[in-house]
Amino acid sequence: METAAIVLAAGAGTRMKSKKPKVAHEVLGRPLVRWVVDAARQAGADRVVTVVGHGRDAVEPLVQDTDVVVQAAQRGTADAVLSCKDALAGFEGSVVVLSGDCPLITADTIAALSRVREEQGAAVVVLTMDMDDPFGYGRIVRDPSGEVERIVEQKDATPEEAALAECNSGFYCFDAQALFEALAQVNSDNAQGEFYLTDVLAICRAAGRPVVALRADDPAECLGVNSRAQLAQATKVMQRRINAAHLAAGVTMTDPDTVWIGPDVAIERDVELLPQVMLMGVTSIGEDSVIGPNTRLTDTRVGRGCVIDETIAVEAVIDDGATCGPRAYLRPGAHLCEGAKAGTHVEIKKSTVGKGSKVPHLSYVGDATIGENVNLGAGTITCNYDGARKWPTVIGDDVFVGSSTMLVAPVTIGDDAVIGAGSVITEDVSAGALGLGRARQTEKPGWVEAHRQA
C-alpha cells in the first residue's frame, strides 16, 4: 500500500525570538524541516507534501523536492492538513502527518506507524509517549477497556485529564479517505478557537473506525523545537545519536561529548577524533587519519593516514598522508596533494600544494600551483591581489624558497630554482637559477654614537 507524508511547517515559532522561520533553524547544519522530510523519504513515503505559511519564502527552498501547499492563515493543525486535500486528490493508502519542528523522528518510527495502521486496518494510529512532565502536551484519554477515546489539549483538559502521563507526540498515520472525511467535521469550539487535528480521532471512533496508539520506544524522537533551549537539546540528542553510530562502526573518539559530526559526514574505520572536533557538510575522512584537537572541517575531503591538527578547512581536499596544522586555515579550493604539509599559521586559498611539498609556517598561499617536493620558507607570501584582480603564481618541482619571500604575481618559478631569503620576486625565475630580489646591505660605522652626541 502506498504511503504519503504531510509535513507541517507553517507555524511562526514566536518563542524562538527570531526573524528566521522556526523550521529553518538548524541541527548540525541541517534545517529542522529537512530532517523530517528526509526521514519520511527514508521510511518509504511515495509522496511528501509540505505545508508552509509563516516565512514561506525562506522555507520553500528547503523543501523544493516536495509538493508545497500554502496555509494562508494559521488556523490550526486540522486546517493545515485539510489544505493538502487537493494535492492528495485520488490518493488511497496511508497518510503520515509529521511535525516539521521535530528533527529527531526516525524513519523506523515513521515506517512503524504505517505498518501498524495497515496491519490493524485502523483509521488512525497516533504515536504516544509517556512523559514525566506532561505539561503543554495533549493527553491521551482512553476508555475503560484501554482503547484510545480522544486527545485533549492542555488548555482544554480537566484536572483529572491533565494528570495523565501518556501524551500525544503530534505524529499520526491515517487512512486517507477516513482522514479527509473526518476533517470536514472538525470545528473550532475550543479554548484556542483553532481547528485541532486531534479531533479527528474522536470523529473516527464515533464512526466506528478503529483508533490505535503506538507508544514511542524513545520519547526523545518526539521532541519538538519551540525555543532556543529546545534547539540546543535536540542538537545534543542528535550529536550523541550520530556519534554512537560512528563509534559502533570503528571510529575512535577521545571524548564523544566534544565531537560534533553532521549527518552527511562519512568516516572510515580506525579514524581518531580528538576533543573539540567539528565535521560538517559533505566531509569525508579516510582510514587511519587523526583529526584534532580543535579542528573544524566543512565540505572537506581528507584522505588516509592524514594528521589534521588545530585546523579550519572549508571546501578543501587533503590527500593521503598529508599533514596540516597546528593553527592552519585551508580556504575553498585548497588542495594538499599526497604527503604535502601545511604547517603552523599557514593560510592556503584556491591553490594546489604538490606531492611531498611543504609550507611549514607563517605563510599565505593564494591562487598558486606548487609542484612536487617544494619547500616554502617561513613568511613566504604569494602576492596574488593587485587591488582589482587576482593573479596566479606557478612554482615548479624541487624549488626552494627562502624565508620572508614575496612572490608578486603573476610570476613563474622554474623547476629546481632557489629563491634567496628576504626576496621580493617580481619577474619569472628560470629553472635551476638562483633568484634574488633584495636591496644591498649597507653599513655606516659609528653612526649610533654620533647620533647620541647630537
Secondary structure by P-SEA (a helix, b strand, c coil): cbbbbbbbcccccccccccccccccccccccaaaaaaaaaaaacccbbbbbbccccccccccccccccccccccccaaaaaaaacccccccccbbbbbbcccccccaaaaaaaaaaaaaacccbbbbbbbbcccccbbbbbbccccccccccccccccccccccccccccccccaaaaaaaaaaacccccccccccccaaaaaaaaacbbbbbbbbcccccccccccaaaaaaaaaaaaaaaaaaaaaacccccccccccccccccccccbbbccbbbbccbbbbccbbbbccbbbbccbbbccbbbbcbbbbccbbbccbbbbccbbbbcccbbbccccccccbbbbcccccccccccccccccccbbbccbbbbccccccccccccbbbbbbbccbbbbcccccccccbbbccbbbbcccccccccccccbbbbbccbbbbbcaaaaaaaac
